[in-house]
Amino acid sequence: MGTTAMPLVKTETAADYVGRTARSPLTRKHAADVQRAIAVCRAADDAADAEAALGGLLEAVAECAGRAWLKANSDDPDVARFSALMEGSIGASLATAAPEAGELDELLAAVLWAAHGPQSAAT
């Protein structure tokens, strides 16, 4: 999973927005953590590093969205898919559990936008 395999442009855009607009310093820190996790994903040059980096990215997105928020919004289809991916990755290979890179980027960005986008009051 190199830069071409995992660009994560949409997720990075969402994290950047959250980092610039969130009122909470903790939320801004979590957004920066997502951006760092994306950089680690892009730098991964073998399967083991890529899997570990992806796990770190999923954790960072979960923290940025907020575990309580994810639970409270579990009826949202994107949140449900994200939560299932998080649960499915426990004890399993993320390489087999994770969707294709573009679909994963869409999903992670959708979760961040739903939690902290302009329409939400959760920031």
N, C-alpha and C positions, 0 to 999 in steps of 0.2 A: 504494500500500500504506500506508494509514493505520492508526490504532489499531483501527478496526473490521475492517479486512481482515487484520491480522496481530497478534492479541492475544498469542499465544505464552504463554498462562497456564501450561500444563503444563511447558513448557521453563523458564519462570521459576521455577516451584515446585521443579523438579529442581535448578536452579542454586543456588537459595537453600539447599536442603538440603545440597548439596555444600559450599557456602561456610560453613555453620554446623558441619558435622560432620567435614570432612576434617582429618586430622592434619597433612598437609603444607601449609606456607605457600604453596608454589607452586601446589598444587591449589586452595587457597582463592582465590589471585589469579586463576587461570584461571576459576573460577566467577564471580568479580566481572567479569571480562572478558565472559563470556557475558551477564551482566545488563546491562552497558553496551551490548553489541551489540543486545540486545533493545530497549533504549531508543532506539537509533539507528534500528532498523527501524520502531518505532512513530512516530518523528518524520518519517520520509521522506515527502515530499509530492509527489514526481513519480517517474516510472518509472525514470529513471537513478539517482536517489538510492536508491530502493527496491532496485534490483538490486545496487548497491554495498553497501548495508546488509545484504542477505541474504548476500552473499559473505563479509562480515565476520563475520556470525553463524555461518555454516558453519565458518569457520576457527576461531572461538573455541570452538565445541563440539568440534571435532577436537582442539584443544590441551588442552581440559579433560579429555576422555576419555583423551587420550594417543595419539599416533600409533602407538607400539609396541603399546599395548593394542588399538587398532583392528585392526592387522595380525594380532595373535595371536588375535583373536576374530572373524575374518572369516567363520567358519562360522555365526555368529549371523545370522538373517535381517534384523534391524534394522540391525546393523552393516554387513552386506553392502549393504543399500539405501542407507545413509548414505554408505558408501565409493563406491558407484556414482554417487550424486548429486554427491559431491565431484569425482570423476573426470570426470563428464559436464559439470560446470560449467566445466572448463578449456577456454577457447576457445569456449565456447558461451554463449548467453544463459540466465541463470538463470531468467528469466521463463518460458522454454519447458521447461527441464530440471526445475525444482522442482515438487513436487506441490502440490496445493491447500493453502491455509493451515492448515486443521485437521489434515490428514494430515501436513504438515510439522511442526507442533507436536508431534504424537504421536511422530513419528520421532525428532526431536531429544531430546525428553524420555526416550524409551526408551533411547537411546544413553547419556545421562547417568546414568539409573538403573542401567543394566547395568554401567556402569563404576564408579559410586560409590555405588550404593544400599546399603541396610542389609545386603543379602545378600552384597555384594562385600567382598573384603579388600583391594581396590586403593587405598583412600583412604590 
